[in-house]
Structure formats: structure tokens, C-alpha cells
Amino acid sequence: MDRALNSVLGQMLSPARGQTMPMDLYREGENFVLNVDLPGVDPASIDVDVEDRTLTIRAERRFEESEDIQWLARERQTGAFARQLTLGAGAAMDNINASYADGVLSLTIPMAEEAKPRKIEVSHSGQQGAIEQGS
């Protein structure tokens, strides 16, 4: 059931903990924009790769451990996170740009040239036929 839902929703859960990375995906002009929430993640732990048409994002959030810490509440998830999305043929996979600021990973995925809308000009012969009146 989970596998079927994941394929429909386009998301894969991290198998280790079942954690997801909340995201927004939208189209802006000729780009797709993907924003993924990764608060508290070390930017050096973020890995983004594309294989075939699958975009994979991995990241890790760690807590510094100390013998002096006595936890009263610990709700923030730690460990490795992963998310996979299958991108359609309309995405230019070789021109993806990524940046990380304020806990948000942003990817800009341009549309492939062949997927961009274009105007098709309609030609016509330009000849006008005269209607002759029969006698």
C-alpha cells in the first residue's frame, strides 16, 4: 500500500525512519522550482544527484551529544533523510541549479527546449478565387 501511494504522490520515504522532507514544487515561467525544508541540516551533508530521470536528495541532521545533557523533550528528528522524485521529459536535467539558505534547499529545474510552448504559424495560399456569375 505504501509503495503504491508513494508512486502516485511522487515521493519516497526514508527507509530507516520513515521521515520525509516537506517540499513545494511549482512552475515559474520556463522553470520548475523545488523548495525542500531542511532546517538544522549541515549544508556539507546535502547531496543532490540525478540518474536517468530520478532526482535524489539526501541530507543528515545531527545533534551534538554530551554527558552533561539531560533531555527534557526531544522532538526534532535526527539522522539521514532521503527523497526521490521522478522528473518528466519536460525537465532539462543537465541544467539544474541548487542553493541552500535559511534551512531551505532550492532547486531550479529549467524546462527542456522541446517542452517549451511555441507558436505554430498557419500559412495560406493567398489566392482568392473570383466567383463568376453564369449567364
N, C-alpha and C positions, 0 to 999 in steps of 0.2 A: 504494500500500500504506500509506504513512504517513498519507494523508488518511483512509483507511478506519479505521485504528487510532485516530487522533485523534478521529474522530466517535464511535466506540464508547466510548473512555475519557473523553470529555468534556473534552479538553484541546487547546489549540493551542500549538504550539511557536513561539518567536520566529523569524521567517523569517531574520533577519540572522545569528544564531549557533546556532540550534537549542537554546537554553538554556531550561530550564523553571524554574518556581518551585515547589519542593516544597510540598505543601499537605495539610491534613487537613480533612475535611468530615464533620460528624456532626449528628445531631438531638438537641436537649436540650429536653425539654418541647415547647413550641409554637414553638420557634425552630430554624433551621438555623444552625450555626456553621461558618465557614470560616476557618482559620488558614493563612496563607501565610508561609513563611520568606523574609525579605528582609534578611539581615544586611548591615550596612555601607551600606545604602541611605539617602540623604538623604531624610527624610520629605517635603520640599518637592517631590521628584521623583515621588512616588507619585500616580497618577491612577486613580480608580475611577469607572467610568460604566456605566450600564445603558441599552441601546437595545433595544426590543422585549423579548425575553426573554433577551438576551445580556448577561452581566456581563463587562466587560473590565477587567483590572488591568494597569497599566503602571508601570514603575519603572526607575530608572537608578542604576548604581553606577559611580563614577568614582574613578580614582587620581590623586593629585597627582603631576605629573611634575616632575622636577628633573634638571638636568645632572649633579649630584653623585651620583645614584643609579646603582649598578652592581648590576643584578639577579642574584641567585644562584639564586632559584627564584621563579616567578610562576605560581601555580596558581589563584588566585582570579579568577573571571570578572568582567569589567567590561563596561560598555556598557548598552544598553537591554534590558529584559526585558518580555515581554507574555504574558498568559494569558487565555483566554476560556473561559467556561463557559455553557452554555445551561441556564437555570433553568426548572423546570416550572411549570405553572399554580398549584401549591400554594404558591408564594412570593409574599409581599406586597412587590412590587418598590419601592413608594413609601415603605417604612419601613425601609430598610436602614441600619444604623449601622456605622461603621468607626472603628477606633483602631489606633495603631501604637506598640508598646512592646517594648523589648529585641530588636529585629530581627524581630518578628513582626507582620504585618498581620492584624488580626482583624475579620471582618465578621459581624454578627449579622443574619440574614435571618428576619423573622417569617413564620409561616405565614399565608396568606390566610384570612380568615374562612370562606369556603366550603370550604376544605380541612381545617378543624379537625374532629376526630371529634366526633360528637354522639350523644346517646341518643335513640332514637325510642320514644315511648310507644305501647304497644299498647292500644287501647280494646276494651272488650267490652260487650255489651248489658246485662248484669247480670240478665237474666231467667233464671230457672231453670224448666225445664219439669218438670211432675209426670208421673210415669208412672202411668197408671191401669190397674188390673187389670180385665180384662174378665171378665164373669160368664157 
